[in-house]
Amino acid sequence: MQININTNNHVEGSQRMKDYFKGIVADSLKRFEDKVTRVEVHVGDENSHKEGDTDKKCTIEARIAGMQPVAVTNHSNTVEKA
């Protein structure tokens, strides 16, 4: 299973952050790793430098062997919660 972490220009995509998210995704999908071929995680701050209750966005797209991709999106006040 390949896991890719992507950020927009308003979120610092440090290696530490990418490793953290890869670990969470890998642990969460461990029982499906033979069926999931790739997971794309897109993290961003939608309103840049302005504060907001739900301005952080995370979209996760899972590609499952033999099926159409499945995607989900969540908004929150921090990248980790999103």
URURFEN-V365233 format. One record per pair of residues at least 12 apart in sequence whose C-alpha atoms are under 10 Angstrom apart, sorted by the first residue. I is the first residue (numbers start at 0). J is the second residue. Records with the same first field share a line. If there is no record, write none. Layout:
BEGIN
I: J + J
END
This chain:
BEGIN
0: 25 + 28 + 29 + 31 + 32 + 33 + 34 + 35 + 36 + 37 + 38 + 61 + 62 + 63
1: 21 + 25 + 32 + 35 + 36 + 37 + 38 + 39 + 61 + 62
2: 17 + 20 + 21 + 22 + 24 + 25 + 35 + 36 + 37 + 38 + 39 + 40 + 61
3: 17 + 20 + 21 + 37 + 38 + 39 + 40 + 41 + 59 + 60
4: 16 + 17 + 18 + 20 + 21 + 38 + 39 + 40 + 41 + 42 + 59
5: 17 + 39 + 40 + 41 + 42 + 43 + 57 + 58
6: 40 + 41 + 42 + 43 + 44 + 57
7: 41 + 42 + 43 + 44 + 45 + 47
8: 42 + 43 + 44 + 45 + 47
9: 42 + 43 + 44 + 45 + 46 + 47 + 48 + 55
10: 42 + 43 + 44 + 45 + 47 + 55 + 78
11: 42 + 43
12: 42 + 43
16: 78 + 79
17: 40
19: 79
20: 40 + 79
21: 38 + 40
24: 38 + 39 + 40 + 59
25: 38
31: 63
32: 63
33: 63 + 64
34: 62 + 63 + 64 + 65 + 66
35: 61 + 62 + 63 + 64 + 65 + 66 + 68
36: 61 + 62 + 63 + 64 + 65
37: 60 + 61 + 62 + 63 + 64 + 68
38: 59 + 60 + 61 + 62 + 63 + 68 + 69 + 70
39: 58 + 59 + 60 + 61 + 62 + 70
40: 57 + 58 + 59 + 60 + 61 + 70 + 71 + 72
41: 56 + 57 + 58 + 59 + 60 + 72
42: 55 + 56 + 57 + 58 + 59 + 72 + 73 + 74 + 78 + 79 + 81
43: 55 + 56 + 57 + 58 + 74 + 77 + 78 + 81
44: 56 + 57 + 74 + 75 + 76 + 77 + 78
45: 74
50: 76
51: 75 + 76 + 77
52: 74 + 75 + 76 + 77
53: 73 + 74 + 75 + 76 + 77 + 78 + 80 + 81
54: 74 + 75 + 76 + 77 + 78 + 81
55: 73 + 74 + 75 + 76 + 77 + 78 + 79 + 80 + 81
56: 72 + 73 + 74 + 75 + 76 + 77 + 78 + 79 + 80 + 81
57: 71 + 72 + 73 + 74 + 75 + 77 + 78 + 79 + 80 + 81
58: 70 + 71 + 72 + 73 + 74 + 81
59: 71 + 72 + 73
60: 72
END
